[in-house]
Amino acid sequence: MKVRVLGCYGSELDSRRTTAFLLNDSMLLDAGTISAALSLREQGRIRHILVSHSHLDHIKGIPILADNVYGRKRESITLLSTAGILRHLKAHLFNNVIWPDFTMIPVPDHSVFRLRALTPGRASRVGAFSVKPIRVNHSVETVGFLIRDRGGSLLYSSDTGPCDRLWEEANRTPDLRAVFIEASFPNRLAPLAGVSGHLTPALLRAELSKLRSPDVRVYINHMKPRYMPDIVRELRALKERRLSLLRQGQVLVF
């Protein structure tokens, strides 16, 4: 599995972009950044987009993608998430007020986007991947994803506070290669992390104690740019050898 980091931050500041990962050049894992990182030709190769939840920093690349690929692709791009999250997209994004409904344009049977609901806890075939949504603990309905191809599995938390379900999934996945997990706020903002459904380095330390394998790499993303110096310092203080910070533009192969 090849993972290209298009954006890996919890907000935008200077050149730091919001969350999106391109898998094997054809599937997006969240869509906070698309056109700012990909050429028109690269955007045309996208076939599937996994949407973890409806917050803007995870979906805001989708409307502009519609403009860029309209008339250039014969096949619809499939947006995949739970039925509830897809309803949020229809009600609040593709509602012909905030943005045209590209799930119906140009015609329903040949629209730019089509919607496909996934069931939490159940693996489904998505192109060359197996994808299992996992409910996590955020301020709106949100899922992480266990994504598997022939090279192994990647577990993505999306935005979450402490969540036993993630680690239960990790511990029963023998081919797990990596975990992508968030650390949005520094420790001093633990109350804010708690009410908004996010992690701090101290909360992350407690979560990592639930991961049994000492060899699975853990990649940190969704750090809020304005708090980066504090978050990075506190993560390093954990002295956890499994941890790495994701970098924008990075390409990982599992």
Helices and strands as residue ranges (DSSP letters): E 2-7, E 20-23, E 27-31, H 40-44, E 48-50, H 56-59, H 61-69, E 77-81, H 83-92, G 108-110, E 113-117, E 124-126, E 129-135, E 143-149, E 152-156, H 164-171, E 176-182, G 187-189, H 190-196, H 201-208, E 217-221, G 225-227, H 228-237, E 243-245, E 251-253
